[in-house]
Structures are given as C-alpha cells and as structure tokens.
Amino acid sequence: MSSVSTPDPTPGWLSDEELATVRRRIPLLYVEAIPVRTDGLGRVTEVGALLRVNAEGVMSRTLVSGRVMYGESLRDALFRHLEKDLGPMAFPQLPASPVPFSVAEYFPFPGASTFTDERQHAVSLAYMVPVTGTCDPRQDALELTWMSPAQAHSDAVAAEMEGGRGHLLSAGLASVGAWA
C-alpha cells in the first residue's frame, strides 16, 4: 500500500477562515501595480486606474493589487495580478529589477499611516508597469480608465481612490518624472 499523498491543488492559498485569522495576527505582503502606456522614449503618456464597486456598493478607483503567495516570487505575483486584473492580452513589461518605487504600509485603523485597509495590516510593494497590449479588466473590475498623467495626479482622481491609493499613484508618477 502506497503512502503517497495527493498534492494540494491550491498551494499557497488560505481558506477564507484561515485568511481572516491571519489578517488579525500578522501583516500580509502585497504587490500593487500602476499600469501605464509609454511613448518610444519611455515617457508615461497614459495612466490606468481600475473602476470597482467596493463592499459597501460604492464605486471607487483602485490599482492592480493582490497578495504574494507563499513560495511565489515578487515577479510572478506581479505578473499574476496584472493578468488577473487586466486580462491575458495586456502584455505587461515587468521591471528588470524587483525594487519597487514605493513601499506602502496599510493599517486597519485611520491615522497610523497615509494608507488604510480596514481588513488588515498589510505591506505593499508598488510598481509602475508599462502595458503594451489590450486591457480587458476581469474579476471585480468594471473598467480600466486611461487618463493623462495630469488627470491621474488630480485631486479629483485621488478622492475616488480608497485607502490612500491616490497618494501612491502620485508617488508613482513622481518616480518616473510624469508630473503634469
């Protein structure tokens, strides 16, 4: 009789109950990506923001975002979330270096940081990622809105973004010299 066990079909994933327990006890690692279009010289010409309906039924803008799974590289997590949120034909150009333009720390209570996430304490590595293909938002995103860097850096767009992500968007634009 063999004692070979069946491999876990979803390694690195937690059940909803396990995730809720972990979120109450330790910070989780996330990657966030700001999709951009660039010209031939690598200058940002357009910035993408996802439109979603949050848990309370309110429309808001957000960035590509998701957890890094156990055993998963940052590059693989970034690619997985870009494909999940933007579709398989987005053709993201991942950065040569896994060094983010910013590290954002989200707290479950306002005031501890610029960034909040009522579900958890999380640390997010943020990247600017050029995409060259066709974006077809999936999962819970309603659309991907392309805007100029000046529009993306506006107070109006920042006000539509949850958890302080408008500040992260502005920091991303500054990191690539894409001010209005």
N, C-alpha and C positions, 0 to 999 in steps of 0.2 A: 504494500500500500504506500502510495506516494504522499509526502507531506508538503508538496508544492502548493503554495497559496496563490490565489488569483491576485494579480496586481490591481491596485486601486485605480479605477478608471478616471478619477479626477485628482491626481496627486497635487498637493499644494493648496487645495481648496478646503475651506471650512464650511461646516453646515451653518445654517442661519443662527442656530442656538450657540454654537461654538464661536462664531464671529461676534455675536453680541457680548459674550463673556470676555473674549479677548479685547474688544474695544473698550470695555470698562476697566481693563487692567494694565494694558501696555500701549505705547504709541505704535501705530502701523506705518509702514513705508509705502508711499505712493509715487507715481510719476505723473507729471502734468505736461501737456504739450500745447503750444500755441501754433496752429497751422498757419503758414504764410505762403504767399506767392512772391517770387523774386524775379528781377529782370536779369539780363545777361551779365551784369556786373555784380550780381548777388545782393542788390539793394531790395529791401522789402517794399513791394508795391501794393500788396493787399494782405489783410489780416482776417483770419476766420474765427468766428465765435459761434458756438452751438446754441440753439434755442431749445429749451426744455420746459416741461411743466414739472414743478417740484412736488413734494409730497403733500403740500397744502393746496395744490391746484393753481399755484401762481406761476405765470410764465417768467422765466429768467434766462439770462445768458450765462454760459459757462465755457470751460476749456475742456479739451480731451483730458481725461483723468482716470486713474484706476490704480488698484493695489499691485504691488510686486509680490508674486507668489514665492513661496519657499523654494529655493534652488533655481530660481529664474534670474537671468542676468538683467541688468537695467535696460540694455539694448533690446532684449527680447520682450520685456514688459512694455517698453515704449512702443515697439512695433505692433504688439498685440492690441494695445489700446487704441492706437491710431487706426488700425484696420477695423477694429470693432466699432469705433465711433464714426469713422469717415468712409468706410466701405473698402473693399479689396482693390478698387481701381484708383485709389488716391495716390499711390506711388510716393510715399514719404521718403525724403532723403535724410536718413538718420545722421546725426553729427558723428564726425570721426572720433571725437572724444566723448566719453560718458560724463564729462564735467558739466553740470547744469549751469544756467545763467543765474539761478537763484535757488535757495532752499527756503521753503515756507513751512512754518510750524503752525498748525491748526489746533486750537484748543476748543473744548466743548462749552466754554463759557466766555462771553464777551469781555473785552478789556485786557486780557492777558497777552494779546497779540493783535496785529492787524487782521489776522486770519482766524475765522471761526468755523467750526463744524460741530453742531450740537450732538452728533452721534459719538464723537471720539476725539482723542488726542492723536494727531497724525503729523508725520513729517513728509513733505513732498519735494521732490527734485523736479525743477521746472526747466523745460527746453523750448527753444524756438525751432520749429521743424518745417523746412520747405516741403511743399507737396506739389507734384507736377502733373498728376492725373485728375480724373473726375471724382469729385467727392459726392457720395450718396449716403448721407447720415443714416445710421441704423440705431438699434437698441431703443433708448427712450428719447433720442434727439428728434425734434420735429424738422429742423433745417439747420444748415450751416450758412451763416450770413457772411459774405465777404465785404469788407469795408477798407477804406484807405487807412493808413497809419494815423492820420489826423483824426478821423472819425473814431477809430478804436481807442485813441488816447483821450477822448472827450469825457466830461463829467457825466453826460447822459448814458454812455455805454457803461461806465463804472457803476452807476446807480442800478443798472439792470443786472449786474453780476452779484452772485451770492458769495458770502463768506470772505469778502475782501479780494476776490479774484481780479477786480478792476485794478488794484494796486500791482498785482502780479503781472497783468497784461502791460501796464505802463512800464514796469521794470524790464520786461522782455523787450519792448520796443526800444528802450534806452540802451539795452545791452548790444543791440545791433545798429545803433545810431539812426533809428527810424522815427525821430521826432517830427512833428507837424511842420 
